[in-house]
Every structure is written in structure tokens, then in C-alpha cells.
Amino acid sequence: MPSERTPWLFEDVHASLSYELEINPKDTTMPSIEKTLTPTPITRGRPVLFQGRNREQSMTLSGTLLTEDQYNALRAWTQTDKQIKVTDDLGRSYWVVFTSFDPRRVRTVEYPWRHEFSISGIVVDWSNTEDLG
């Protein structure tokens, strides 16, 4: 039995604005965990590890737009200088500052506004981590 589609959601929580993507991204690169550790040798025994700030995390989305409204909406959302809450179809949320929007037109008779796009952003907070304790 097919399940209902859960759309990706962009939210500007301070302005009470939201946008559901009509077509979910077909390819994504999600943030990864990458720690910055510096081993410092000591005279005897094991080295001491010092942990610095974690590396900057990024996110990319790519997919298809079919209409002028979809194009204009993504363009507007990626032009904002605010942090946007991005929630994927699995319910994972990320606070992202978008850094690029790259639309590429695909000529078709049926959808004159069809574009393939990619969006990049810096992940400011990955708020859905679970407590380990």
C-alpha cells in the first residue's frame, strides 16, 4: 500500500512563514559528524586529545521545479539572510543559512518553467540529536 508523501518544509519561524516543497529533492547531502581532535604527545603513555570546534557542516539539495511559482518560491527562500528551519520527509530538522541557488533550465513543451536546481547551505544547528545519557 503506497504511503502519503511527506513534503520537505522550509520555515521562517520568526516571521511565521512556511513553504512545502511541491516536489521533494531527488538528491541530498546531509550534514556529517566530523570532530576536530588534536593529539598532544606526552612523555609516557598515551597522548592527550584536545577537542576543538567541530567542522562547519553543509547541506545540499537538488531536484526539479516545474512551474514559475515553484521557481520564484525557491529563489525567494534562498535569497533570505535569515536562518531557515529545513525539515525533511523523515522529520529531521536543520537550521540552515542558504549560500547558493543554482537553477538550470530544461526545455520541455509541457513545462516551460522546468528547471533542475541545486541549493547549498551552511548548517547552523542540527537540532534532532538524541541524548546519550
N, CA, C and O atoms as a Tinker XYZ file with bonds, in Angstrom:
   532  protein
     1  N      0.846000   -1.175000    0.000000    73     2
     2  CA     0.000000    0.000000    0.000000    64     1     3
     3  C      0.896000    1.243000    0.000000    63     2     4     5
     4  O      1.731000    1.400000    0.891000    81     3
     5  N      0.731000    2.125000   -0.987000    73     3     6
     6  CA     1.579000    3.322000   -1.055000    64     5     7
     7  C      1.281000    4.269000    0.100000    63     6     8     9
     8  O      0.131000    4.444000    0.502000    81     7
     9  N      2.340000    4.874000    0.624000    73     7    10
    10  CA     2.150000    5.826000    1.716000    64     9    11
    11  C      2.008000    7.231000    1.159000    63    10    12    13
    12  O      2.381000    7.502000    0.018000    81    11
    13  N      1.461000    8.125000    1.984000    73    11    14
    14  CA     1.331000    9.517000    1.569000    64    13    15
    15  C      2.691000   10.165000    1.520000    63    14    16    17
    16  O      3.585000    9.823000    2.294000    81    15
    17  N      2.843000   11.091000    0.618000    73    15    18
    18  CA     4.095000   11.838000    0.506000    64    17    19
    19  C      4.188000   12.843000    1.643000    63    18    20    21
    20  O      3.231000   13.560000    1.936000    81    19
    21  N      5.344000   12.886000    2.276000    73    19    22
    22  CA     5.614000   13.886000    3.297000    64    21    23
    23  C      6.532000   14.929000    2.675000    63    22    24    25
    24  O      7.676000   14.620000    2.340000    81    23
    25  N      6.052000   16.152000    2.515000    73    23    26
    26  CA     6.875000   17.166000    1.842000    64    25    27
    27  C      7.970000   17.726000    2.745000    63    26    28    29
    28  O      7.832000   17.771000    3.967000    81    27
    29  N      9.052000   18.148000    2.116000    73    27    30
    30  CA    10.078000   18.922000    2.813000    64    29    31
    31  C      9.468000   20.274000    3.143000    63    30    32    33
    32  O      8.628000   20.782000    2.400000    81    31
    33  N      9.892000   20.852000    4.255000    73    31    34
    34  CA     9.309000   22.097000    4.726000    64    33    35
    35  C     10.410000   23.103000    5.031000    63    34    36    37
    36  O     11.392000   22.776000    5.698000    81    35
    37  N     10.242000   24.327000    4.542000    73    35    38
    38  CA    11.101000   25.453000    4.881000    64    37    39
    39  C     10.281000   26.362000    5.795000    63    38    40    41
    40  O      9.127000   26.667000    5.496000    81    39
    41  N     10.885000   26.800000    6.922000    73    39    42
    42  CA    10.165000   27.667000    7.852000    64    41    43
    43  C     11.027000   28.843000    8.291000    63    42    44    45
    44  O     12.195000   28.681000    8.646000    81    43
    45  N     10.434000   30.017000    8.258000    73    43    46
    46  CA    10.995000   31.197000    8.891000    64    45    47
    47  C     10.144000   31.387000   10.142000    63    46    48    49
    48  O      9.099000   32.035000   10.099000    81    47
    49  N     10.597000   30.820000   11.247000    73    47    50
    50  CA     9.765000   30.787000   12.452000    64    49    51
    51  C      9.532000   32.172000   13.049000    63    50    52    53
    52  O      8.534000   32.376000   13.740000    81    51
    53  N     10.429000   33.129000   12.801000    73    51    54
    54  CA    10.273000   34.467000   13.355000    64    53    55
    55  C      9.227000   35.280000   12.598000    63    54    56    57
    56  O      8.599000   36.173000   13.167000    81    55
    57  N      9.042000   34.974000   11.329000    73    55    58
    58  CA     8.039000   35.680000   10.529000    64    57    59
    59  C      6.780000   34.835000   10.338000    63    58    60    61
    60  O      5.859000   35.245000    9.631000    81    59
    61  N      6.737000   33.662000   10.963000    73    59    62
    62  CA     5.598000   32.732000   10.837000    64    61    63
    63  C      5.288000   32.414000    9.376000    63    62    64    65
    64  O      4.126000   32.379000    8.972000    81    63
    65  N      6.346000   32.180000    8.585000    73    63    66
    66  CA     6.193000   31.797000    7.184000    64    65    67
    67  C      6.679000   30.374000    6.991000    63    66    68    69
    68  O      7.625000   29.934000    7.645000    81    67
    69  N      6.027000   29.663000    6.089000    73    67    70
    70  CA     6.495000   28.319000    5.765000    64    69    71
    71  C      6.194000   28.024000    4.297000    63    70    72    73
    72  O      5.328000   28.643000    3.679000    81    71
    73  N      6.942000   27.055000    3.763000    73    71    74
    74  CA     6.761000   26.651000    2.375000    64    73    75
    75  C      7.008000   25.155000    2.281000    63    74    76    77
    76  O      8.066000   24.667000    2.677000    81    75
    77  N      6.024000   24.426000    1.754000    73    75    78
    78  CA     6.172000   22.999000    1.499000    64    77    79
    79  C      6.634000   22.807000    0.063000    63    78    80    81
    80  O      5.997000   23.302000   -0.866000    81    79
    81  N      7.727000   22.098000   -0.123000    73    79    82
    82  CA     8.182000   21.814000   -1.478000    64    81    83
    83  C      7.168000   20.909000   -2.166000    63    82    84    85
    84  O      6.773000   19.879000   -1.621000    81    83
    85  N      6.755000   21.295000   -3.351000    73    83    86
    86  CA     5.762000   20.512000   -4.074000    64    85    87
    87  C      6.353000   19.211000   -4.599000    63    86    88    89
    88  O      5.653000   18.209000   -4.743000    81    87
    89  N      7.661000   19.242000   -4.884000    73    87    90
    90  CA     8.389000   18.046000   -5.301000    64    89    91
    91  C      9.596000   17.945000   -4.380000    63    90    92    93
    92  O     10.431000   18.849000   -4.356000    81    91
    93  N      9.700000   16.866000   -3.626000    73    91    94
    94  CA    10.833000   16.711000   -2.717000    64    93    95
    95  C     12.135000   16.613000   -3.495000    63    94    96    97
    96  O     12.137000   16.182000   -4.648000    81    95
    97  N     13.248000   17.011000   -2.876000    73    95    98
    98  CA    14.544000   16.882000   -3.554000    64    97    99
    99  C     14.806000   15.437000   -3.950000    63    98   100   101
   100  O     14.423000   14.504000   -3.245000    81    99
   101  N     15.469000   15.269000   -5.095000    73    99   102
   102  CA    15.785000   13.901000   -5.522000    64   101   103
   103  C     17.156000   13.466000   -5.043000    63   102   104   105
   104  O     17.460000   12.273000   -5.025000    81   103
   105  N     17.991000   14.429000   -4.654000    73   103   106
   106  CA    19.313000   14.098000   -4.155000    64   105   107
   107  C     19.677000   15.098000   -3.061000    63   106   108   109
   108  O     19.454000   16.300000   -3.206000    81   107
   109  N     20.235000   14.592000   -1.975000    73   107   110
   110  CA    20.625000   15.464000   -0.871000    64   109   111
   111  C     21.962000   15.019000   -0.301000    63   110   112   113
   112  O     22.310000   13.838000   -0.327000    81   111
   113  N     22.686000   15.972000    0.204000    73   111   114
   114  CA    23.882000   15.697000    1.001000    64   113   115
   115  C     23.595000   16.279000    2.377000    63   114   116   117
   116  O     23.474000   17.492000    2.544000    81   115
   117  N     23.491000   15.400000    3.347000    73   115   118
   118  CA    23.133000   15.817000    4.690000    64   117   119
   119  C     24.403000   16.099000    5.494000    63   118   120   121
   120  O     25.490000   15.661000    5.117000    81   119
   121  N     24.263000   16.833000    6.602000    73   119   122
   122  CA    25.430000   17.121000    7.435000    64   121   123
   123  C     26.026000   15.830000    7.989000    63   122   124   125
   124  O     25.312000   14.871000    8.284000    81   123
   125  N     27.326000   15.830000    8.121000    73   123   126
   126  CA    28.006000   14.681000    8.699000    64   125   127
   127  C     28.645000   15.110000   10.016000    63   126   128   129
   128  O     28.748000   16.300000   10.313000    81   127
   129  N     29.063000   14.143000   10.783000    73   127   130
   130  CA    29.736000   14.444000   12.044000    64   129   131
   131  C     31.230000   14.345000   11.794000    63   130   132   133
   132  O     31.737000   13.293000   11.404000    81   131
   133  N     31.923000   15.435000   12.019000    73   131   134
   134  CA    33.363000   15.464000   11.807000    64   133   135
   135  C     33.992000   16.291000   12.926000    63   134   136   137
   136  O     33.895000   17.518000   12.943000    81   135
   137  N     34.635000   15.594000   13.855000    73   135   138
   138  CA    35.235000   16.261000   15.011000    64   137   139
   139  C     36.651000   16.726000   14.690000    63   138   140   141
   140  O     37.329000   16.179000   13.820000    81   139
   141  N     37.067000   17.739000   15.412000    73   139   142
   142  CA    38.430000   18.242000   15.291000    64   141   143
   143  C     39.191000   17.850000   16.559000    63   142   144   145
   144  O     38.964000   18.414000   17.629000    81   143
   145  N     40.092000   16.881000   16.426000    73   143   146
   146  CA    40.877000   16.407000   17.560000    64   145   147
   147  C     42.356000   16.648000   17.293000    63   146   148   149
   148  O     42.846000   16.433000   16.184000    81   147
   149  N     43.058000   17.097000   18.328000    73   147   150
   150  CA    44.494000   17.312000   18.216000    64   149   151
   151  C     45.196000   16.470000   19.274000    63   150   152   153
   152  O     45.084000   16.756000   20.466000    81   151
   153  N     45.924000   15.428000   18.848000    73   151   154
   154  CA    46.666000   14.643000   19.840000    64   153   155
   155  C     47.943000   15.376000   20.243000    63   154   156   157
   156  O     48.669000   15.890000   19.392000    81   155
   157  N     48.209000   15.418000   21.541000    73   155   158
   158  CA    49.429000   16.034000   22.056000    64   157   159
   159  C     50.234000   14.943000   22.762000    63   158   160   161
   160  O     49.776000   14.378000   23.756000    81   159
   161  N     51.434000   14.645000   22.251000    73   159   162
   162  CA    52.218000   13.582000   22.877000    64   161   163
   163  C     52.669000   13.980000   24.290000    63   162   164   165
   164  O     52.955000   15.145000   24.565000    81   163
   165  N     52.721000   13.009000   25.144000    73   163   166
   166  CA    53.258000   13.231000   26.475000    64   165   167
   167  C     54.485000   12.344000   26.645000    63   166   168   169
   168  O     54.752000   11.487000   25.802000    81   167
   169  N     55.233000   12.541000   27.725000    73   167   170
   170  CA    56.471000   11.802000   27.920000    64   169   171
   171  C     56.242000   10.302000   27.990000    63   170   172   173
   172  O     56.966000    9.530000   27.362000    81   171
   173  N     55.247000    9.890000   28.745000    73   171   174
   174  CA    54.946000    8.469000   28.881000    64   173   175
   175  C     53.471000    8.230000   28.611000    63   174   176   177
   176  O     52.628000    9.088000   28.873000    81   175
   177  N     53.187000    7.104000   28.106000    73   175   178
   178  CA    51.795000    6.704000   27.946000    64   177   179
   179  C     51.147000    7.230000   26.682000    63   178   180   181
   180  O     51.812000    7.547000   25.696000    81   179
   181  N     49.884000    7.307000   26.742000    73   179   182
   182  CA    49.083000    7.694000   25.585000    64   181   183
   183  C     49.052000    9.205000   25.437000    63   182   184   185
   184  O     49.202000    9.932000   26.419000    81   183
   185  N     48.856000    9.679000   24.210000    73   183   186
   186  CA    48.758000   11.126000   24.025000    64   185   187
   187  C     47.443000   11.667000   24.589000    63   186   188   189
   188  O     46.453000   10.945000   24.709000    81   187
   189  N     47.462000   12.927000   24.924000    73   187   190
   190  CA    46.260000   13.619000   25.383000    64   189   191
   191  C     45.580000   14.201000   24.152000    63   190   192   193
   192  O     46.229000   14.802000   23.295000    81   191
   193  N     44.257000   14.013000   24.075000    73   191   194
   194  CA    43.497000   14.547000   22.943000    64   193   195
   195  C     42.783000   15.822000   23.360000    63   194   196   197
   196  O     42.102000   15.864000   24.384000    81   195
   197  N     42.947000   16.853000   22.557000    73   195   198
   198  CA    42.223000   18.102000   22.758000    64   197   199
   199  C     41.210000   18.234000   21.635000    63   198   200   201
   200  O     41.541000   18.074000   20.460000    81   199
   201  N     39.964000   18.531000   22.015000    73   199   202
   202  CA    38.916000   18.667000   21.013000    64   201   203
   203  C     38.607000   20.139000   20.793000    63   202   204   205
   204  O     38.315000   20.884000   21.728000    81   203
   205  N     38.681000   20.533000   19.527000    73   203   206
   206  CA    38.325000   21.893000   19.151000    64   205   207
   207  C     36.886000   21.950000   18.674000    63   206   208   209
   208  O     36.111000   21.016000   18.876000    81   207
   209  N     36.546000   23.046000   18.046000    73   207   210
   210  CA    35.196000   23.182000   17.487000    64   209   211
   211  C     35.014000   22.177000   16.360000    63   210   212   213
   212  O     35.942000   21.889000   15.605000    81   211
   213  N     33.811000   21.656000   16.265000    73   211   214
   214  CA    33.515000   20.758000   15.150000    64   213   215
   215  C     33.566000   21.529000   13.844000    63   214   216   217
   216  O     33.352000   22.741000   13.815000    81   215
   217  N     33.847000   20.825000   12.783000    73   215   218
   218  CA    33.956000   21.467000   11.475000    64   217   219
   219  C     32.595000   21.987000   11.013000    63   218   220   221
   220  O     31.546000   21.485000   11.416000    81   219
   221  N     32.646000   22.995000   10.166000    73   219   222
   222  CA    31.432000   23.576000    9.596000    64   221   223
   223  C     30.692000   22.495000    8.804000    63   222   224   225
   224  O     31.291000   21.746000    8.032000    81   223
   225  N     29.392000   22.435000    9.013000    73   223   226
   226  CA    28.564000   21.443000    8.326000    64   225   227
   227  C     27.808000   22.106000    7.177000    63   226   228   229
   228  O     27.425000   23.273000    7.262000    81   227
   229  N     27.601000   21.359000    6.119000    73   227   230
   230  CA    26.867000   21.905000    4.981000    64   229   231
   231  C     25.777000   20.932000    4.554000    63   230   232   233
   232  O     25.763000   19.766000    4.949000    81   231
   233  N     24.875000   21.441000    3.745000    73   231   234
   234  CA    23.771000   20.650000    3.215000    64   233   235
   235  C     23.551000   21.070000    1.768000    63   234   236   237
   236  O     23.604000   22.259000    1.453000    81   235
   237  N     23.308000   20.122000    0.903000    73   235   238
   238  CA    22.936000   20.437000   -0.473000    64   237   239
   239  C     21.674000   19.660000   -0.834000    63   238   240   241
   240  O     21.472000   18.527000   -0.396000    81   239
   241  N     20.846000   20.288000   -1.628000    73   239   242
   242  CA    19.617000   19.680000   -2.134000    64   241   243
   243  C     19.593000   19.877000   -3.635000    63   242   244   245
   244  O     20.026000   20.916000   -4.134000    81   243
   245  N     19.097000   18.900000   -4.353000    73   243   246
   246  CA    18.898000   19.099000   -5.779000    64   245   247
   247  C     17.609000   18.408000   -6.192000    63   246   248   249
   248  O     17.184000   17.425000   -5.584000    81   247
   249  N     17.001000   18.945000   -7.236000    73   247   250
   250  CA    15.735000   18.381000   -7.674000    64   249   251
   251  C     15.194000   19.086000   -8.897000    63   250   252   253
   252  O     15.938000   19.662000   -9.691000    81   251
   253  N     13.884000   19.026000   -9.030000    73   251   254
   254  CA    13.201000   19.526000  -10.208000    64   253   255
   255  C     12.119000   20.525000   -9.817000    63   254   256   257
   256  O     11.387000   20.321000   -8.849000    81   255
   257  N     12.030000   21.597000  -10.579000    73   255   258
   258  CA    10.952000   22.577000  -10.469000    64   257   259
   259  C     10.172000   22.527000  -11.774000    63   258   260   261
   260  O     10.762000   22.417000  -12.848000    81   259
   261  N      8.857000   22.608000  -11.685000    73   259   262
   262  CA     8.050000   22.526000  -12.901000    64   261   263
   263  C      7.318000   23.812000  -13.247000    63   262   264   265
   264  O      6.949000   24.027000  -14.402000    81   263
   265  N      7.104000   24.674000  -12.249000    73   263   266
   266  CA     6.283000   25.861000  -12.501000    64   265   267
   267  C      7.028000   27.141000  -12.120000    63   266   268   269
   268  O      8.021000   27.111000  -11.393000    81   267
   269  N      6.525000   28.250000  -12.623000    73   267   270
   270  CA     7.090000   29.557000  -12.284000    64   269   271
   271  C      6.945000   29.830000  -10.785000    63   270   272   273
   272  O      7.851000   30.393000  -10.170000    81   271
   273  N      5.812000   29.436000  -10.194000    73   271   274
   274  CA     5.604000   29.636000   -8.757000    64   273   275
   275  C      6.643000   28.881000   -7.935000    63   274   276   277
   276  O      7.179000   29.422000   -6.969000    81   275
   277  N      6.930000   27.639000   -8.309000    73   275   278
   278  CA     7.947000   26.857000   -7.594000    64   277   279
   279  C      9.316000   27.524000   -7.723000    63   278   280   281
   280  O     10.059000   27.627000   -6.746000    81   279
   281  N      9.639000   27.972000   -8.921000    73   279   282
   282  CA    10.915000   28.654000   -9.163000    64   281   283
   283  C     11.032000   29.910000   -8.299000    63   282   284   285
   284  O     12.036000   30.106000   -7.614000    81   283
   285  N     10.006000   30.755000   -8.335000    73   283   286
   286  CA    10.025000   32.010000   -7.586000    64   285   287
   287  C     10.082000   31.774000   -6.076000    63   286   288   289
   288  O     10.754000   32.511000   -5.356000    81   287
   289  N      9.382000   30.755000   -5.603000    73   287   290
   290  CA     9.385000   30.455000   -4.171000    64   289   291
   291  C     10.775000   30.031000   -3.707000    63   290   292   293
   292  O     11.269000   30.537000   -2.700000    81   291
   293  N     11.411000   29.111000   -4.427000    73   291   294
   294  CA    12.756000   28.674000   -4.016000    64   293   295
   295  C     13.757000   29.805000   -4.124000    63   294   296   297
   296  O     14.639000   29.942000   -3.277000    81   295
   297  N     13.627000   30.606000   -5.148000    73   295   298
   298  CA    14.526000   31.751000   -5.310000    64   297   299
   299  C     14.391000   32.704000   -4.126000    63   298   300   301
   300  O     15.392000   33.179000   -3.589000    81   299
   301  N     13.160000   32.982000   -3.722000    73   299   302
   302  CA    12.929000   33.884000   -2.592000    64   301   303
   303  C     13.462000   33.293000   -1.280000    63   302   304   305
   304  O     14.090000   34.000000   -0.492000    81   303
   305  N     13.215000   32.009000   -1.049000    73   303   306
   306  CA    13.675000   31.386000    0.195000    64   305   307
   307  C     15.196000   31.350000    0.266000    63   306   308   309
   308  O     15.758000   31.501000    1.351000    81   307
   309  N     15.866000   31.157000   -0.848000    73   307   310
   310  CA    17.331000   31.073000   -0.825000    64   309   311
   311  C     17.991000   32.452000   -0.804000    63   310   312   313
   312  O     19.182000   32.555000   -0.513000    81   311
   313  N     17.245000   33.501000   -1.104000    73   311   314
   314  CA    17.803000   34.854000   -1.065000    64   313   315
   315  C     17.793000   35.465000    0.328000    63   314   316   317
   316  O     18.478000   36.460000    0.570000    81   315
   317  N     17.032000   34.888000    1.242000    73   315   318
   318  CA    16.945000   35.463000    2.587000    64   317   319
   319  C     18.273000   35.309000    3.322000    63   318   320   321
   320  O     19.019000   34.358000    3.088000    81   319
   321  N     18.556000   36.250000    4.205000    73   319   322
   322  CA    19.776000   36.198000    5.013000    64   321   323
   323  C     19.526000   35.554000    6.370000    63   322   324   325
   324  O     20.434000   35.470000    7.197000    81   323
   325  N     18.309000   35.104000    6.600000    73   323   326
   326  CA    17.941000   34.515000    7.884000    64   325   327
   327  C     18.256000   33.022000    7.914000    63   326   328   329
   328  O     18.434000   32.376000    6.881000    81   327
   329  N     18.318000   32.499000    9.138000    73   327   330
   330  CA    18.383000   31.054000    9.302000    64   329   331
   331  C     17.000000   30.488000    9.008000    63   330   332   333
   332  O     15.992000   30.995000    9.501000    81   331
   333  N     16.964000   29.445000    8.211000    73   331   334
   334  CA    15.710000   28.802000    7.840000    64   333   335
   335  C     15.689000   27.407000    8.451000    63   334   336   337
   336  O     16.682000   26.682000    8.391000    81   335
   337  N     14.577000   27.038000    9.029000    73   335   338
   338  CA    14.425000   25.683000    9.559000    64   337   339
   339  C     13.979000   24.790000    8.394000    63   338   340   341
   340  O     12.911000   24.989000    7.816000    81   339
   341  N     14.802000   23.824000    8.071000    73   339   342
   342  CA    14.520000   22.887000    6.986000    64   341   343
   343  C     14.182000   21.541000    7.624000    63   342   344   345
   344  O     14.988000   20.982000    8.368000    81   343
   345  N     12.991000   21.025000    7.330000    73   343   346
   346  CA    12.575000   19.726000    7.854000    64   345   347
   347  C     12.379000   18.789000    6.673000    63   346   348   349
   348  O     11.632000   19.095000    5.744000    81   347
   349  N     13.059000   17.638000    6.715000    73   347   350
   350  CA    12.963000   16.698000    5.597000    64   349   351
   351  C     11.770000   15.760000    5.763000    63   350   352   353
   352  O     11.021000   15.864000    6.735000    81   351
   353  N     11.601000   14.862000    4.825000    73   351   354
   354  CA    10.456000   13.956000    4.833000    64   353   355
   355  C     10.535000   12.905000    5.939000    63   354   356   357
   356  O      9.557000   12.198000    6.180000    81   355
   357  N     11.672000   12.790000    6.611000    73   355   358
   358  CA    11.818000   11.868000    7.739000    64   357   359
   359  C     11.621000   12.576000    9.076000    63   358   360   361
   360  O     11.744000   11.951000   10.129000    81   359
   361  N     11.317000   13.878000    9.044000    73   359   362
   362  CA    11.077000   14.637000   10.251000    64   361   363
   363  C     12.333000   15.198000   10.901000    63   362   364   365
   364  O     12.265000   15.726000   12.011000    81   363
   365  N     13.482000   15.095000   10.229000    73   363   366
   366  CA    14.727000   15.652000   10.764000    64   365   367
   367  C     14.785000   17.135000   10.445000    63   366   368   369
   368  O     14.506000   17.543000    9.318000    81   367
   369  N     15.151000   17.953000   11.445000    73   367   370
   370  CA    15.174000   19.401000   11.261000    64   369   371
   371  C     16.587000   19.946000   11.356000    63   370   372   373
   372  O     17.399000   19.478000   12.154000    81   371
   373  N     16.864000   20.943000   10.530000    73   371   374
   374  CA    18.165000   21.590000   10.479000    64   373   375
   375  C     17.943000   23.090000   10.347000    63   374   376   377
   376  O     17.055000   23.527000    9.615000    81   375
   377  N     18.751000   23.881000   11.057000    73   375   378
   378  CA    18.755000   25.325000   10.874000    64   377   379
   379  C     19.845000   25.635000    9.861000    63   378   380   381
   380  O     21.015000   25.322000   10.083000    81   379
   381  N     19.462000   26.252000    8.751000    73   379   382
   382  CA    20.363000   26.422000    7.609000    64   381   383
   383  C     20.367000   27.878000    7.153000    63   382   384   385
   384  O     19.329000   28.540000    7.137000    81   383
   385  N     21.539000   28.360000    6.787000    73   383   386
   386  CA    21.661000   29.627000    6.073000    64   385   387
   387  C     22.033000   29.260000    4.646000    63   386   388   389
   388  O     23.108000   28.712000    4.403000    81   387
   389  N     21.154000   29.558000    3.708000    73   387   390
   390  CA    21.409000   29.196000    2.314000    64   389   391
   391  C     22.529000   30.051000    1.735000    63   390   392   393
   392  O     22.588000   31.258000    1.968000    81   391
   393  N     23.408000   29.417000    0.983000    73   391   394
   394  CA    24.543000   30.122000    0.389000    64   393   395
   395  C     24.480000   30.162000   -1.126000    63   394   396   397
   396  O     25.148000   30.990000   -1.745000    81   395
   397  N     23.688000   29.281000   -1.745000    73   395   398
   398  CA    23.589000   29.325000   -3.207000    64   397   399
   399  C     22.299000   28.672000   -3.691000    63   398   400   401
   400  O     21.750000   27.772000   -3.055000    81   399
   401  N     21.844000   29.155000   -4.827000    73   399   402
   402  CA    20.711000   28.576000   -5.559000    64   401   403
   403  C     21.136000   28.547000   -7.009000    63   402   404   405
   404  O     21.403000   29.593000   -7.601000    81   403
   405  N     21.200000   27.361000   -7.589000    73   403   406
   406  CA    21.696000   27.193000   -8.945000    64   405   407
   407  C     20.631000   26.513000   -9.809000    63   406   408   409
   408  O     20.601000   25.285000   -9.891000    81   407
   409  N     19.750000   27.301000  -10.461000    73   407   410
   410  CA    18.742000   26.710000  -11.347000    64   409   411
   411  C     19.298000   26.535000  -12.759000    63   410   412   413
   412  O     20.015000   27.400000  -13.263000    81   411
   413  N     18.967000   25.430000  -13.383000    73   411   414
   414  CA    19.366000   25.171000  -14.765000    64   413   415
   415  C     18.111000   24.801000  -15.560000    63   414   416   417
   416  O     17.446000   23.809000  -15.264000    81   415
   417  N     17.807000   25.592000  -16.547000    73   415   418
   418  CA    16.587000   25.394000  -17.323000    64   417   419
   419  C     16.676000   24.123000  -18.157000    63   418   420   421
   420  O     17.709000   23.817000  -18.754000    81   419
   421  N     15.559000   23.387000  -18.182000    73   419   422
   422  CA    15.426000   22.184000  -19.002000    64   421   423
   423  C     14.242000   22.431000  -19.921000    63   422   424   425
   424  O     13.104000   22.529000  -19.461000    81   423
   425  N     14.500000   22.531000  -21.204000    73   423   426
   426  CA    13.421000   22.858000  -22.141000    64   425   427
   427  C     12.505000   21.664000  -22.370000    63   426   428   429
   428  O     12.943000   20.582000  -22.760000    81   427
   429  N     11.214000   21.895000  -22.115000    73   427   430
   430  CA    10.174000   20.915000  -22.422000    64   429   431
   431  C      8.942000   21.679000  -22.882000    63   430   432   433
   432  O      8.725000   22.824000  -22.483000    81   431
   433  N      8.157000   21.053000  -23.704000    73   431   434
   434  CA     6.930000   21.678000  -24.192000    64   433   435
   435  C      5.885000   21.712000  -23.083000    63   434   436   437
   436  O      5.168000   22.700000  -22.924000    81   435
   437  N      5.806000   20.630000  -22.322000    73   435   438
   438  CA     4.774000   20.506000  -21.301000    64   437   439
   439  C      4.992000   21.448000  -20.118000    63   438   440   441
   440  O      4.030000   21.971000  -19.555000    81   439
   441  N      6.263000   21.667000  -19.736000    73   439   442
   442  CA     6.581000   22.517000  -18.587000    64   441   443
   443  C      7.608000   23.570000  -19.005000    63   442   444   445
   444  O      8.810000   23.340000  -18.871000    81   443
   445  N      7.155000   24.718000  -19.509000    73   443   446
   446  CA     8.101000   25.736000  -19.958000    64   445   447
   447  C      8.982000   26.293000  -18.843000    63   446   448   449
   448  O     10.051000   26.833000  -19.125000    81   447
   449  N      8.556000   26.174000  -17.567000    73   447   450
   450  CA     9.346000   26.674000  -16.444000    64   449   451
   451  C     10.156000   25.564000  -15.761000    63   450   452   453
   452  O     10.651000   25.749000  -14.649000    81   451
   453  N     10.287000   24.430000  -16.419000    73   451   454
   454  CA    11.026000   23.323000  -15.796000    64   453   455
   455  C     12.500000   23.704000  -15.621000    63   454   456   457
   456  O     13.153000   24.200000  -16.538000    81   455
   457  N     12.987000   23.454000  -14.418000    73   455   458
   458  CA    14.394000   23.675000  -14.072000    64   457   459
   459  C     14.876000   22.510000  -13.220000    63   458   460   461
   460  O     14.114000   21.956000  -12.428000    81   459
   461  N     16.112000   22.150000  -13.379000    73   459   462
   462  CA    16.812000   21.306000  -12.422000    64   461   463
   463  C     17.563000   22.295000  -11.542000    63   462   464   465
   464  O     18.100000   23.279000  -12.050000    81   463
   465  N     17.614000   22.058000  -10.238000    73   463   466
   466  CA    18.228000   23.031000   -9.348000    64   465   467
   467  C     19.114000   22.334000   -8.323000    63   466   468   469
   468  O     18.989000   21.139000   -8.058000    81   467
   469  N     20.002000   23.123000   -7.767000    73   467   470
   470  CA    20.727000   22.704000   -6.565000    64   469   471
   471  C     20.778000   23.897000   -5.620000    63   470   472   473
   472  O     20.890000   25.047000   -6.043000    81   471
   473  N     20.695000   23.593000   -4.342000    73   471   474
   474  CA    20.742000   24.586000   -3.276000    64   473   475
   475  C     21.813000   24.125000   -2.298000    63   474   476   477
   476  O     21.896000   22.942000   -1.968000    81   475
   477  N     22.630000   25.064000   -1.839000    73   475   478
   478  CA    23.623000   24.760000   -0.813000    64   477   479
   479  C     23.401000   25.663000    0.379000    63   478   480   481
   480  O     22.882000   26.772000    0.253000    81   479
   481  N     23.804000   25.170000    1.542000    73   479   482
   482  CA    23.690000   25.978000    2.741000    64   481   483
   483  C     24.614000   25.495000    3.832000    63   482   484   485
   484  O     25.099000   24.364000    3.806000    81   483
   485  N     24.850000   26.367000    4.787000    73   483   486
   486  CA    25.634000   26.048000    5.969000    64   485   487
   487  C     24.656000   25.669000    7.083000    63   486   488   489
   488  O     23.707000   26.403000    7.361000    81   487
   489  N     24.892000   24.532000    7.708000    73   487   490
   490  CA    24.036000   24.081000    8.800000    64   489   491
   491  C     24.527000   24.743000   10.084000    63   490   492   493
   492  O     25.657000   24.528000   10.521000    81   491
   493  N     23.653000   25.551000   10.675000    73   491   494
   494  CA    23.986000   26.287000   11.892000    64   493   495
   495  C     23.711000   25.425000   13.114000    63   494   496   497
   496  O     24.456000   25.471000   14.093000    81   495
   497  N     22.644000   24.639000   13.058000    73   495   498
   498  CA    22.289000   23.772000   14.177000    64   497   499
   499  C     21.582000   22.542000   13.642000    63   498   500   501
   500  O     20.735000   22.619000   12.752000    81   499
   501  N     21.944000   21.445000   14.193000    73   499   502
   502  CA    21.335000   20.158000   13.851000    64   501   503
   503  C     20.592000   19.741000   15.096000    63   502   504   505
   504  O     21.160000   19.085000   15.970000    81   503
   505  N     19.324000   20.111000   15.192000    73   503   506
   506  CA    18.607000   20.082000   16.458000    64   505   507
   507  C     17.955000   18.752000   16.836000    63   506   508   509
   508  O     17.274000   18.684000   17.860000    81   507
   509  N     18.136000   17.717000   16.061000    73   507   510
   510  CA    17.430000   16.486000   16.387000    64   509   511
   511  C     18.378000   15.371000   16.820000    63   510   512   513
   512  O     18.187000   14.212000   16.454000    81   511
   513  N     19.386000   15.718000   17.589000    73   511   514
   514  CA    20.247000   14.686000   18.162000    64   513   515
   515  C     19.634000   14.178000   19.448000    63   514   516   517
   516  O     18.962000   14.925000   20.158000    81   515
   517  N     19.859000   12.931000   19.748000    73   515   518
   518  CA    19.279000   12.332000   20.943000    64   517   519
   519  C     20.293000   12.386000   22.084000    63   518   520   521
   520  O     21.503000   12.356000   21.861000    81   519
   521  N     19.776000   12.466000   23.305000    73   519   522
   522  CA    20.653000   12.440000   24.472000    64   521   523
   523  C     21.283000   11.059000   24.592000    63   522   524   525
   524  O     20.627000   10.044000   24.358000    81   523
   525  N     22.528000   11.033000   24.950000    73   523   526
   526  CA    23.227000    9.769000   25.106000    64   525   527
   527  C     23.084000    9.233000   26.535000    63   526   528   529
   528  O     23.340000    8.054000   26.780000    81   527
   529  N     22.691000   10.063000   27.449000    73   527   530
   530  CA    22.628000    9.648000   28.854000    64   529   531
   531  C     21.270000    9.269000   29.222000    63   530   532
   532  O     21.024000    8.892000   30.368000    81   531
